[in-house]
Amino acid sequence: EAQVTQNPRYLITVTGKKLTVTCSQNMNHEYMSWYRQDPGLGLRQIYYSMNVEVTDKGDVPEGYKVSRKEKRNFPLILESPSPNQTSLYFCASSLGTGRDEQYFGPGTRLTVT
Amino acid sequence: AQRVTQPEKLLSVFKGAPVELKCNYSYSGSPELFWYVQYSRQRLQLLLRHISRESIKGFTADLNKGETSFHLKKPFAQEEDSAMYYCALAWWGGSQGNLIFGKGTKLSVKP
């Protein structure tokens, strides 16, 4: 089944404890991106990647890192999480660019205390 | 800079009533616009895009370049249409292409 998977789906952690949220797609998509969804703020892009080893900042990249070493994986790294990073995170992928239909993962609900 | 504005955070209508979710954009180039929908406990998914000019689940949206709008319409709302709706703009600049979303409108269709 063609899909985007994220792990974990739920995570509660403490301030400063490094964490990684994984994202994987099995559709051979070139483009992948991360968003955070907050009430009243909608979807804001954190980082995106046009291809392997090509990443770029979105609207709210501060406090996050990403890597794209393989086409299928695009992990989101929080080196030192803070409470303001408590949010619902979505990974998405598409065939070529942001112009193509985005396929979203199920979301990861992160709480930083 | 590119921007997508959805002026209504919440839109509440009764079943059978017409519905219009507003979306305005700001972009100096040739826009590509989309509507994505998120039903309760489900993933975001593409509802429709302006280039396909199709009707999905009874919804239509017309790109109005003069008014820089891409409003989503449905003549008779159904309860199952209750969801979060996001308007999105795809743009291309230099060698980069990306997608930005509006803040979303929550549609509530009452019985």
Interface residues (C-beta under 8 A of the other chain):
Chain A: S33 Y35 G40 L41 G42 L43 R44 Q45 Y48 M50 D56 G58 D59 F90 A92 T97 G98 R99 E101 Q102 F104 G105 P106 G107
Chain B: Q6 K9 E32 Y36 R43 L44 Q45 L46 R49 Y86 A90 W91 W92 Q96 G97 N98 L99 I100 F101 G102 K103 G104
